[in-house]
């Protein structure tokens, strides 16, 4: 489900489950956390296999959760591992990012999309929401107004709109080249700059409340498995 390849100073991490649009299971979350923490590469490039970046959590897993609060908290830990990684993490988004896939991208230090990149927080249509830190990160990235629009509508945001609101910083046919560009810079400076720009307090309580709210909604949700 998660594959890694080292290309000089860049570790390429691939969400490799294209038949499920790279949707993540608990074991996939574990593997992703290990990939971004167990490396000395100055730059990590996170991508999806096939025609999607990541569809978020596997809905078959979500429907059968015995402890939705713990599942939300686990996703938050993985997103936090990406944000707190010693490496600079670049998300290369080619195709769809949905729900938890958007949240994993938000945790990355830089998000670069192809012209085919699209984003949506579709959980609201299912009576849920992505609970991997997105309610804290999304308004910080795009502003409260845009975050409310994206989260409450569930609408699909295309690459040009994502660029305008700051959800991605560039549109390019080759997002991987941006990771290589960063890796060519001084590695010590990259790390220091990331830590200073990431300096943030108060998120733990926000994440706890997010997980609680997800668990409450999950208890009332009805899942269509057709």
Rosetta blueprint (number, residue, H / E / L):
1 X L
2 X E
3 X E
4 X E
5 X E
6 X E
7 X E
8 X L
9 X L
10 X E
11 X E
12 X E
13 X E
14 X E
15 X E
16 X L
17 X L
18 X H
19 X H
20 X H
21 X L
22 X L
23 X L
24 X E
25 X L
26 X H
27 X H
28 X H
29 X H
30 X H
31 X H
32 X H
33 X H
34 X H
35 X H
36 X H
37 X H
38 X L
39 X L
40 X L
41 X L
42 X L
43 X E
44 X E
45 X E
46 X E
47 X E
48 X E
49 X L
50 X L
51 X L
52 X E
53 X E
54 X E
55 X L
56 X L
57 X E
58 X L
59 X H
60 X H
61 X H
62 X H
63 X H
64 X L
65 X L
66 X L
67 X L
68 X H
69 X H
70 X H
71 X H
72 X H
73 X H
74 X H
75 X H
76 X H
77 X H
78 X H
79 X H
80 X H
81 X H
82 X H
83 X H
84 X H
85 X L
86 X L
87 X L
88 X E
89 X E
90 X E
91 X E
92 X E
93 X E
94 X L
95 X L
96 X E
97 X E
98 X E
99 X L
100 X H
101 X H
102 X H
103 X H
104 X H
105 X H
106 X H
107 X H
108 X L
109 X L
110 X E
111 X E
112 X E
113 X E
114 X L
115 X L
116 X L
117 X L
118 X E
119 X E
120 X E
121 X L
122 X H
123 X H
124 X H
125 X H
126 X H
127 X L
128 X L
129 X L
130 X L
131 X L
132 X L
133 X L
134 X H
135 X H
136 X H
137 X H
138 X H
139 X H
140 X H
141 X H
142 X H
143 X L
144 X H
145 X H
146 X H
147 X H
148 X H
149 X H
150 X H
151 X H
152 X H
153 X H
154 X L
155 X L
156 X L
157 X E
158 X E
159 X H
160 X H
161 X H
162 X H
163 X H
164 X H
165 X H
166 X L
167 X L
168 X L
169 X L
170 X E
171 X E
172 X L
173 X L
174 X L
175 X L
176 X H
177 X H
178 X H
179 X H
180 X H
181 X H
182 X H
183 X H
184 X L
185 X L
186 X L
187 X H
188 X H
189 X H
190 X H
191 X H
192 X H
193 X H
194 X H
195 X H
196 X H
197 X H
198 X H
199 X L
200 X L
201 X L
202 X L
203 X H
204 X H
205 X H
206 X H
207 X H
208 X H
209 X H
210 X H
211 X H
212 X H
213 X H
214 X H
215 X H
216 X H
217 X H
218 X H
219 X H
220 X H
221 X L
222 X L
223 X L
224 X L
225 X L
226 X L
